[in-house]
Amino acid sequence: MRDNGDGGQAVTLKDLAVELGIHPSTVSRVLHSSSEIAKGAASAATAERVRELARKRGYSPDPQAMGLRTRRTRLLGVIVPRLSDLVLATMYEGIEESAAELGVSTFVMNSLDDPGEQRRKIDIMLARRVDGLIIGDVHLGSSLLQELTARKVPFVLMNRRAAGYPSATCDDVLGGELVADHLWEKGHRKVSVIAGEPYASTAIDRTAGFVARWRSLGGDIADSNVVWSRFDTAGGREAAEKILMNCQPTALFAVNDFAAIGAMGALRSHGLTVGRDVAVVGFNDTSLAAELPIPLSSVRSPMLDIGRTAVQLFQRVLHGERVEAVALKPALCVRESSAQERP
């Protein structure tokens, strides 16, 4: 037994193994490994006996000893553009929940969606000897992922994807298609898109999904009616102002709820009523969407599950498995902002 720090003797793996009559390595793999590895270590009955005795004897692992054996800290670094963003904050909740179940601690840092700041924060995390990273702010075309791969840093992407790397995201293309189908069925034929940042796969995929489906339905959408913008309310307002300078669409699709809210403000300032004069649909279905004065139709992204899935994928990466990208299914929530049929 080891000293537990208060003068008593803490139960060790060896103590449990002796009492159970099995090898210490079997006890260790049941208590300390991922569920898949634990399944291969012992039968379900034996694993349950191990866990029951560990609970009964008050066993807790020695983090320092575990770190020496595995060269792992059980610490996971998470990079997001801004934790003040409800979408990323919700995904991080999912990360924390799943990590806690695995006995892994997490900490998060903001990059402000700036590549230089992103690299600086990653270096800070690696200096703290994290076991790896979940990256929620990848920029398409950046060399960062190749650099991390060359340095053998385990990582998984979340929220945004990049071809050839493991990621947990919403199926953003499908989300855009759902909006196109909805607006077409409501009788709209003159539409515009507030497309988000061109370096983010979320913006590119949601826009591409919408535009391709719209055209396949027989609709026309000029490139000038697709306006790239920041993901915040100010960006949405500015993009809507640009659109209204050139035309007055009967419907607007914003690839982010905050941009959609900004667009609704611009429409109101032009004397237009959302839901009657111009339909508006957002994306992510944040908690604000249903509570607005005119409730916002939005594509619901499974944000918590994206965070949870990112942790599951990371554990597989850490164990050397080949991991493919996972895109979780969205659903369209129709509310007053786009529910009305177009005459």
Sequence and secondary structure as in RCSB ss.txt:
>XXXX:A:sequence
MRDNGDGGQAVTLKDLAVELGIHPSTVSRVLHSSSEIAKGAASAATAERVRELARKRGYSPDPQAMGLRTRRTRL
LGVIVPRLSDLVLATMYEGIEESAAELGVSTFVMNSLDDPGEQRRKIDIMLARRVDGLIIGDVHLGSSLLQELTA
RKVPFVLMNRRAAGYPSATCDDVLGGELVADHLWEKGHRKVSVIAGEPYASTAIDRTAGFVARWRSLGGDIADSN
VVWSRFDTAGGREAAEKILMNCQPTALFAVNDFAAIGAMGALRSHGLTVGRDVAVVGFNDTSLAAELPIPLSSVR
SPMLDIGRTAVQLFQRVLHGERVEAVALKPALCVRESSAQERP
>XXXX:A:secstr
 EE SSSSEE  HHHHHHHHTS HHHHHHHHHS HHHHHHHS HHHHHHHHHHHHHHT    HHHHHHHHS   E
EEEEES TTSHHHHHHHHHHHHHHHHTT EEEEEE TT HHHHHHHHHHHHHTT SEEEES   TT SHHHHHHH
TT  EEEESS  TTS EEEE HHHHHHHHHHHHHHTT  SEEEEEE TT HHHHHHHHHHHHHHHHTT    GGG
EEE  SSHHHHHHHHHHHHHH   SEEEESSHHHHHHHHHHHHHTT  BTTTBEEEEEE  TTGGGSSS  EEEE
  HHHHHHHHHHHHHHHHTT     EEE  EEE  TTT S   
